Amino acid sequence: MRDGDRSSPKAGRLSIVRSLWYRSRSEAHDAEAGRSITIPIEGTAPLQQVLRRLAMALLLLALTTFLVWVDRAGYQDNSDGAVDLLDAAYYSTVTLSTTGYGDITPVSDSARLTNILVITPLRVLFLIILVGTTLEVLTERTRQQVRVHRWRSRTRDHVVVVGYGTKGRHAVETLLGQGVAKDRIVVVDAQRKAVEAAGSDGLVSVLGDASRTDTLRKAELPSAAQVIIAPQRDDTATLVTLTARQLNRRATIVAAVREDENVPLLKQSGATTVITSSSSAGRLLGVSMTSSHAASTLESLMANGSRLEMVERPVTKEEVGQSPRGCSDLVVAVVRRKQVLDYTHPEAAQLQAGDRVIAIRRSSFRG
């Protein structure tokens, strides 16, 4: 008991030191991440906020000038004795800014009472506006760190999109068309212009090399549910896929490559699905030569806003035991135990509980 009593305070001190170390490490990570993570801010832009505060300050200055000019007989100008509109504006400026040269002074009781009850509160409000604008600029980095820390603590099961070029943007548009919220999408790109474009589109974005572990950690990839990899080069896609799979063993990783010969390499690197852009475009060109209507139908199935869409959904209770042809949607394939069966396959003649169907249905997109 005595040994336990002596070791307990020591263990407690070690626990406190360990918690403080983890906290300081987390804060340092937030500070470093705040410089590369862009989080969209709801509300007015910073320039609009400054202009709005400037307009408020000018309004207070104009109001004070009007009050002084109306009661100009109660003020004395030590230079010429009279107070005109320019003198009233001058007095208001030096008074609200607390400069107070003393060359124009209130001498009547009404003027002094106005200074006590009206102009002094206006002076305080004027200073609050100026100081608030200054603090707004000085504390922006701190607020950014707080936003990053809050975002990191709440982000789970999201979608990470690597590359915000043509492929990445269309992938995001498709996700949004399928009902995925913007706050569940994180964009990673090494180009600042792409990151800024993603931020302008209302997406959280991370600037950095996606083949590096620390960059993907900033995007909270270890807790992501899906990863879309769409860089410009196939070798970059391979490196990113390897890094992403090491950080997250359970996520669905979809990668895009240009050449068919790189598909096996991407799958060995951990990609769940690999899309070949060049061969897909070539097939669509070939179909267009034989049937332009079939090509346009295929293209419309992949485009947002079209009347038809291709989806994968679970089989309903009412559909269990029925033929795929009996479903309300046009079923083209059945997914059973990770095996894809087309609708003509004998094993897919009767739907089972737990099956998923790939079907064509009327689009629900309202973008």
N, C-alpha and C positions, 0 to 999 in steps of 0.2 A: 504494500500500500504506500509505503514511504517513497519507494522508487517511482511509483506511478504518480504520486503527488509532485515529486521533484521534476519529472519529465513533462507533466501537463503544461506548466507555464512555458517551457521551452518549445513544446509543440505548438502552443498557441501563438507564440512569437513568430515561429517559422511560417505558420499559416497566414498571419497578417502580412509578413514580408512577401510571401508568394503571391497573395492577392494584390498587393500594391504593385508588384512587378508586372503581373499580367495586365493590370489596369493601365499602367504607364505604357506598356507595349501596345495595348489596344489604342490608346490615345495617339501614340506616335504613328501607328498605322493609319488612323483616321486622318491625321494631319497630312501624311504623305499622300494618301488616297485622294484627299480633297483637292489636290493640285492636278489630278488626272481624271477624276470622275466628274461628269457634268450631269447635274440633276435639274430637270426643268422646274422653274419656279412659277407657281400660279400667282397671277396678279399683274400689276403694272410693271413695265420695264424700269430699270434704275434711272435712265435718263428722264423718263416721264415723271418719276418720283421727285427728282431734283427740280425739274421745271415747275412741277406743282407746288413745291415748297417755296421756290423763288416767287411764284405768282402770289402765294399767301403773304410772303414778306412784303412785296410791293403793295399789296392791298392794305396791310397794316400801316405802311408808310403813308399811303394816300389818305387813309382815314385819319391818321394823326395830323397830317398837314391840313386837312379840312377843318378839324376841330380847332387848331391853332389859328387858322385864318379867320374863322367865324368869330372868334373871341380875340382878334388881333389888337383890339384896344386895351386889353388887359396885359399886353406884353410890351416890354421896352427894349429897343435896340440901342445899345450904347454908342453905335457909330453915327446914326442919323435920327434916332428917336422914333421912327416909324417902322411898322412891320407890314411888308407887302407879301404877295403870294410866294415869291422866291425866298424871302426870309422865313416864312412859315415852313416851307419844305426843308430849308437848311436847318432850322431848329429841330424839326421832327427827326431828321437824319442823325444829328449829333446826339439827340436825346435817346432815341431807340438804340443806338449803338453804344450808349453809355460813355460817349466821348466827353460831352459837356464842356464846351469852351467858356461858357458864362457870358458871352457877348450879347445874347438875347435871353432875357429872364422874365418869368411871370411876376407881375407886380400887383394885379388886382386879386381880390378874394376869389372871384369866379375862376380866373385862370389857374390859380394855385389849387383850388378844389378840383378842377378838371385834371390837373397833373396828378393829384393824389388818387382820385377814384377811377380815372380812365386811362391816362397816358402811362402811368406806372404799370398797371396790368398789361397794357399793350406792349410795353418794353420787355416785360418778362416773357410774354408769348413770342415776341420777335426773337429773343435770345434762345428760347427753346427750339424754334424752327431752325436757326443757324447751327446751334450745337447738335441738334438731332441729325441734320444733314451731314455734319462732320463725323459724328459717331456712326452714321450709316455706312460711310466709306471705310472707317477704321475697323469696324466689327464685321465686315462682309466675310473675311476669311474664317473668323470664328463661327459665324452662322453656317458657312459652307461645311465646316467640319461637323457641326451638330447635325446638319441635314444628312451628311454621308453616314454618320454613326446611326442615326435613326433608320435610314434606308437599309443599311447592312443588317440591322437587328430584325427587320420585318420581311426581308426578301427570302422567300423559300419557294421551291417548285416553279421557278420562272423559266423563261426561254432566253438563252444567250445566242445572239446572232453575231458571228465573226465575219466582218467585212460588210461595209455599207455602200457597196458599189451597185451596179444594176441588179445583180442577182440578189444581193442582200436586201435592197429596198423592195423588190417585188415579193420576196419572202415575207417581209414585215407587212406589206399591204395585204397579202393573203391571210396572214395570221389575224390581222385586225378585222378583215372581212369575215373570218370564222368566229369572231366574238372574243378573241383574246384581248384583254385590257392592255393599254399602253404601259401601265406601271408594272406589268409582268414581263416586259421585254427589255433586255439590256443589250446594247450594241457595243462591240469592241472593234476598233479600227486603229491602224497606225498612222493614218492621215488626219491631220487636224481639221481639214475642210469637211471630211466625212463625219467626224465626231460633231462638228458644229451643225452640220445638216441634220444629223439625228437628234441633236438637242432642239433644233428649230421645229422638228416634227413632234416634239413632246416626249422623246424617249430618253431614258437614262443611258449615258454613253461613257465609255472608258477609252482613253487615249493610251495606246501602247502596243507593243509587239505581242500578238496573241500566242505565239509559240513559247513565250516565257511564262513560267508558273505564277510569278507574282502578278502579272497582268490579268490572268484569268481568275486569280483569287480576288482581285479587286472587283471583278464582275460577279463575285459570289458563285462561281461555276461549281464548286463542290456541292452546293445545295440546289443546283438547277435540275429541272426535270427533262428539258430538251435542249439540244445544242445544234445550231445550224452553222455550218462552216462553209463560207462562200468567198474565199479570197481570190485574187487574180491569178495566182500561180498554183500548179498542182503540188510542187514540193512544199510550199507553205501550208497547203491544206493537209498534207501528210504530217508535218511537224505539229501543227495545231491539234490534229486528231489524236496523236500520241500523247501530247500533254494533257488534253482534255480527258482522255480515257484514264490516265493515271490519277487525275484529281477526282474523277467521278466514275465509279464502276457501274452505276445503275441508270445513268441518263441515256436517253435515246439520242444518238448522234447521227445527223444527216449531213453528208458532205457533198460538195459539188466539185467535179474535176472536168478538165477539157478533153482528155484522151482516155479511150477505153482501156489501154494497157495499164493505166494507173489505178483502175478499180480494185484489183486484188490487193494491191499494196495498201490502199485506204482501208479495206475490210480487215486486213491483218493488223492494221494500226488501231483498230477498235471502232470503226464506223459501223453503225447499224444498217444504214442505207447509203448508197453512193449513187448520185445522179451524174450522168455524163452529158454535159451541155452540148458538145459538138455533135455527138451521135444522135442525140434527141432532136436537135435542129435538122440534122440530115434526114432523119426518118420523116419528120414533118414535111420537109421539102419533097421527099419521094412520094408521100401520100398526096401532096398537093398536085403533083404531076398527073396522078391517076384519077384523083377525085378531089376537086377543090372544095366541094361541100363537106366531105368527110374531114378535110384538114381544118376548115373553119369551125366545124363542130368540136373537134378535139381542142382547138385553141380556145374556144369559148368556155369549155369545161374547166380550163385552167385560169380563166380571167375573172377578176372580181366584177360584180355588177351584171354578169350575164344571167340569162333566165334559168340555166341549168348549172348544176354543180355536182362534183363527184365527192362522196363522203364515205367514211368508214364508221359504222355504228354497231352497237350490240343488237342481237336479236331480241325482240320483245316476247313476252309470254304468249301473246296471241299467235305469234309466228312459229313457235316451237312445234315441230311435227309437220309443218307445211312444206311445200316445194318453194324454192326461191322465186318461182314465177308467180306465186300467190301473194307476194309482198306488195305493199302499196307503192314502194319504190322499184325502179328498174335495177334488179340485182345482177351484177356482172361477175362477182366472185364471192366465195365464202372463205373466211379465215377460221380454221379449226386447229387448235393446238399448235399455233405458229406456222401452220401449213396453209398456203393459199391454193384454193380449189376453184377453178372456173365453174360457171353455172351449169355446164354440160357434164361435169365430172360425176360418175355414178355415186361417189360417196357424198356428194353435195345435193343429192336428190331430195333429201329430207333434212330440214334444219333442226339442230339440237340446241339444248340449253348451254350457254357459254360460247356459242358461235358469234362471230362478228361478220357482217356483210359489207361488201364494198358496192355501193349503189349510186345510181344517178337519180337525182331528184330536183324538184324546182328549187331554185336558189332562195335563201332567206336573207341574202345580203341587201341592205337598204342604204349603202353608202352614198 
